Amino acid sequence: MPLFSIERELPGATKADLDAAGYRAVACAFNYAGLRWISSYWDRAGERVLCIYEAESAEQIEHHSMRARIPCDRISQVEHFDSTGFTNAVEAPPAG
């Protein structure tokens, strides 16, 4: 299933606003086959949220966002890149 990054501009959002948006996102996801919210990151200073979803298409994410009443300012298809393979291959420098 393709992965997507979604940027959501949320000026003035509070923790309660984010909690409500998260609840709506989960409640609406059941209406979309294959759609899965993986994680989100709140950039408090930038007043935006970055979300990672699995979905069939960017259009599916747009429809889900409209139904959940959450912003969907930018969508990009992305690929997973994990640091684990690199961090396990490099030894930590000796302690001081």
C-alpha positions as protocol buffer text, in pm:
chain_id: "A"
residue {
  index: 1
  type: MET
  ca { x: 0 y: 0 z: 0 }
}
residue {
  index: 2
  type: PRO
  ca { x: 145 y: 343 z: -88 }
}
residue {
  index: 3
  type: LEU
  ca { x: 257 y: 577 z: 192 }
}
residue {
  index: 4
  type: PHE
  ca { x: 167 y: 946 z: 199 }
}
residue {
  index: 5
  type: SER
  ca { x: 283 y: 1247 z: 395 }
}
residue {
  index: 6
  type: ILE
  ca { x: 9 y: 1501 z: 469 }
}
residue {
  index: 7
  type: GLU
  ca { x: 79 y: 1853 z: 591 }
}
residue {
  index: 8
  type: ARG
  ca { x: -202 y: 2014 z: 786 }
}
residue {
  index: 9
  type: GLU
  ca { x: -181 y: 2385 z: 867 }
}
residue {
  index: 10
  type: LEU
  ca { x: -349 y: 2439 z: 1206 }
}
residue {
  index: 11
  type: PRO
  ca { x: -284 y: 2796 z: 1326 }
}
residue {
  index: 12
  type: GLY
  ca { x: -395 y: 2847 z: 1684 }
}
residue {
  index: 13
  type: ALA
  ca { x: -472 y: 2477 z: 1741 }
}
residue {
  index: 14
  type: THR
  ca { x: -477 y: 2351 z: 2097 }
}
residue {
  index: 15
  type: LYS
  ca { x: -415 y: 1999 z: 2228 }
}
residue {
  index: 16
  type: ALA
  ca { x: -794 y: 1962 z: 2257 }
}
residue {
  index: 17
  type: ASP
  ca { x: -833 y: 2061 z: 1889 }
}
residue {
  index: 18
  type: LEU
  ca { x: -575 y: 1801 z: 1788 }
}
residue {
  index: 19
  type: ASP
  ca { x: -741 y: 1533 z: 2002 }
}
residue {
  index: 20
  type: ALA
  ca { x: -1080 y: 1608 z: 1842 }
}
residue {
  index: 21
  type: ALA
  ca { x: -929 y: 1599 z: 1491 }
}
residue {
  index: 22
  type: GLY
  ca { x: -759 y: 1267 z: 1570 }
}
residue {
  index: 23
  type: TYR
  ca { x: -1085 y: 1119 z: 1692 }
}
residue {
  index: 24
  type: ARG
  ca { x: -1266 y: 1231 z: 1376 }
}
residue {
  index: 25
  type: ALA
  ca { x: -982 y: 1095 z: 1159 }
}
residue {
  index: 26
  type: VAL
  ca { x: -1006 y: 750 z: 1319 }
}
residue {
  index: 27
  type: ALA
  ca { x: -1387 y: 746 z: 1313 }
}
residue {
  index: 28
  type: CYS
  ca { x: -1396 y: 832 z: 942 }
}
residue {
  index: 29
  type: ALA
  ca { x: -1114 y: 598 z: 836 }
}
residue {
  index: 30
  type: PHE
  ca { x: -1344 y: 296 z: 848 }
}
residue {
  index: 31
  type: ASN
  ca { x: -1522 y: 433 z: 539 }
}
residue {
  index: 32
  type: TYR
  ca { x: -1210 y: 395 z: 323 }
}
residue {
  index: 33
  type: ALA
  ca { x: -1070 y: 53 z: 231 }
}
residue {
  index: 34
  type: GLY
  ca { x: -696 y: 37 z: 285 }
}
residue {
  index: 35
  type: LEU
  ca { x: -666 y: 376 z: 457 }
}
residue {
  index: 36
  type: ARG
  ca { x: -455 y: 362 z: 774 }
}
residue {
  index: 37
  type: TRP
  ca { x: -320 y: 642 z: 992 }
}
residue {
  index: 38
  type: ILE
  ca { x: 34 y: 548 z: 1089 }
}
residue {
  index: 39
  type: SER
  ca { x: 165 y: 847 z: 1286 }
}
residue {
  index: 40
  type: SER
  ca { x: 151 y: 1222 z: 1325 }
}
residue {
  index: 41
  type: TYR
  ca { x: 392 y: 1489 z: 1444 }
}
residue {
  index: 42
  type: TRP
  ca { x: 288 y: 1827 z: 1581 }
}
residue {
  index: 43
  type: ASP
  ca { x: 514 y: 2117 z: 1490 }
}
residue {
  index: 44
  type: ARG
  ca { x: 392 y: 2351 z: 1762 }
}
residue {
  index: 45
  type: ALA
  ca { x: 612 y: 2644 z: 1651 }
}
residue {
  index: 46
  type: GLY
  ca { x: 512 y: 2602 z: 1285 }
}
residue {
  index: 47
  type: GLU
  ca { x: 145 y: 2550 z: 1380 }
}
residue {
  index: 48
  type: ARG
  ca { x: 108 y: 2245 z: 1161 }
}
residue {
  index: 49
  type: VAL
  ca { x: 81 y: 1869 z: 1182 }
}
residue {
  index: 50
  type: LEU
  ca { x: 264 y: 1621 z: 960 }
}
residue {
  index: 51
  type: CYS
  ca { x: 82 y: 1289 z: 921 }
}
residue {
  index: 52
  type: ILE
  ca { x: 188 y: 961 z: 764 }
}
residue {
  index: 53
  type: TYR
  ca { x: -89 y: 745 z: 616 }
}
residue {
  index: 54
  type: GLU
  ca { x: -121 y: 434 z: 406 }
}
residue {
  index: 55
  type: ALA
  ca { x: -383 y: 486 z: 138 }
}
residue {
  index: 56
  type: GLU
  ca { x: -485 y: 379 z: -209 }
}
residue {
  index: 57
  type: SER
  ca { x: -436 y: 732 z: -347 }
}
residue {
  index: 58
  type: ALA
  ca { x: -395 y: 1100 z: -265 }
}
residue {
  index: 59
  type: GLU
  ca { x: -760 y: 1148 z: -364 }
}
residue {
  index: 60
  type: GLN
  ca { x: -866 y: 897 z: -97 }
}
residue {
  index: 61
  type: ILE
  ca { x: -679 y: 1104 z: 163 }
}
residue {
  index: 62
  type: GLU
  ca { x: -844 y: 1425 z: 38 }
}
residue {
  index: 63
  type: HIS
  ca { x: -1191 y: 1269 z: 69 }
}
residue {
  index: 64
  type: HIS
  ca { x: -1111 y: 1132 z: 415 }
}
residue {
  index: 65
  type: SER
  ca { x: -986 y: 1474 z: 530 }
}
residue {
  index: 66
  type: MET
  ca { x: -1299 y: 1648 z: 403 }
}
residue {
  index: 67
  type: ARG
  ca { x: -1522 y: 1394 z: 575 }
}
residue {
  index: 68
  type: ALA
  ca { x: -1324 y: 1421 z: 901 }
}
residue {
  index: 69
  type: ARG
  ca { x: -1323 y: 1803 z: 877 }
}
residue {
  index: 70
  type: ILE
  ca { x: -946 y: 1831 z: 909 }
}
residue {
  index: 71
  type: PRO
  ca { x: -716 y: 2039 z: 687 }
}
residue {
  index: 72
  type: CYS
  ca { x: -523 y: 1874 z: 409 }
}
residue {
  index: 73
  type: ASP
  ca { x: -287 y: 2135 z: 267 }
}
residue {
  index: 74
  type: ARG
  ca { x: -23 y: 1919 z: 98 }
}
residue {
  index: 75
  type: ILE
  ca { x: -5 y: 1550 z: 12 }
}
residue {
  index: 76
  type: SER
  ca { x: 309 y: 1375 z: -109 }
}
residue {
  index: 77
  type: GLN
  ca { x: 363 y: 1010 z: -181 }
}
residue {
  index: 78
  type: VAL
  ca { x: 668 y: 897 z: 18 }
}
residue {
  index: 79
  type: GLU
  ca { x: 877 y: 585 z: 78 }
}
residue {
  index: 80
  type: HIS
  ca { x: 983 y: 450 z: 416 }
}
residue {
  index: 81
  type: PHE
  ca { x: 1350 y: 506 z: 497 }
}
residue {
  index: 82
  type: ASP
  ca { x: 1458 y: 359 z: 829 }
}
residue {
  index: 83
  type: SER
  ca { x: 1778 y: 450 z: 1015 }
}
residue {
  index: 84
  type: THR
  ca { x: 1795 y: 113 z: 1191 }
}
residue {
  index: 85
  type: GLY
  ca { x: 2011 y: -48 z: 925 }
}
residue {
  index: 86
  type: PHE
  ca { x: 2266 y: 232 z: 959 }
}
residue {
  index: 87
  type: THR
  ca { x: 2269 y: 276 z: 1335 }
}
residue {
  index: 88
  type: ASN
  ca { x: 2327 y: -96 z: 1390 }
}
residue {
  index: 89
  type: ALA
  ca { x: 2621 y: -93 z: 1148 }
}
residue {
  index: 90
  type: VAL
  ca { x: 2809 y: 195 z: 1312 }
}
residue {
  index: 91
  type: GLU
  ca { x: 2980 y: 159 z: 1646 }
}
residue {
  index: 92
  type: ALA
  ca { x: 2936 y: 435 z: 1899 }
}
residue {
  index: 93
  type: PRO
  ca { x: 3253 y: 633 z: 1976 }
}
residue {
  index: 94
  type: PRO
  ca { x: 3424 y: 544 z: 2304 }
}
residue {
  index: 95
  type: ALA
  ca { x: 3302 y: 739 z: 2605 }
}
residue {
  index: 96
  type: GLY
  ca { x: 3511 y: 1034 z: 2702 }
}
